[in-house]
Amino acid sequence: MFLAIDIGNTNVTMGVFEGEKIRYNWRLATDIHKMPDEYAMEIMALLQFRKIAVTDIKEVAICSTVAPLIPIFVKLLDDYFNIKPLVVTAGVKTGVRIRGDNPREVGADRVVNTVAGYKLYGGPTIVVDLGTATTFDIISREGDFIGGVIAPGPMTAAEALFSHTAALPRIQFSHPQKAIGTNTITAMLSGIMFGYTGLVEGIVSHIEQELGEKATVVATGGFGAIFAAETDIFKVVNPDITLIGLKMIYEMNK
């Protein structure tokens, strides 16, 4: 079995593949203060619950936007799984040309999304990852990463309102019944849900104008499915695109 690990700012997303299909996936809270043993215990408990033995995991690939956690996961995989993982960094074969001012500053997760986005959907494609940040990865017709957009994520924006405004509470994201909120909760819900839907639609429109053609727009990330239900801008919802991309890159580097 193959284990894909995507270490993000808020969550560590993991998927176990049997052949080319994801059999199980999980999310853990990202915590840079956890030791390798602590992460190992969590991962092994999740595997055990699904009756997957540690020895069933033969191959692992990692991408991370949290640099301090890379050695933590490399160590736990060595200590508990006896596996040296493939870590997606500069120098790893991906088949992606990065057409930007500074290719080394492009996050590994965005390169991984580009690999999977192009192989699954062709080009041009826009992968919109709605997580801690809202990122847009733009893939050309030829499969190149030609640039992106970075905005605050919806939860980041909601937490900013809660943290900096004493009278505003935390809210759960759901479909607003109307744009005009008649109380604090519905007003905040309208602002976040319609606001971020409009943000995505507006940015995609600008990107397509610059491309000179329509693109396949893919929603992913922890809030991808929630916001995809609010607009028809997305052609595909694929919460596992980064995990799938990790599998593809691993196969390229065997």
PyMOL commands that set and color helices and strands:
alter all, ss='L'
color gray80, all
select helices_A, chain A and resi 36-49+54-56+69-81+103-105+108-121+154-164+184-211+224-228+241-252
alter helices_A, ss='H'
color red, helices_A
select strands_A, chain A and resi 2-7+11-18+21-29+59-64+86-87+125-130+133-139+145-152+216-220+236-237
alter strands_A, ss='S'
color yellow, strands_A
deselect
rebuild
show_as cartoon
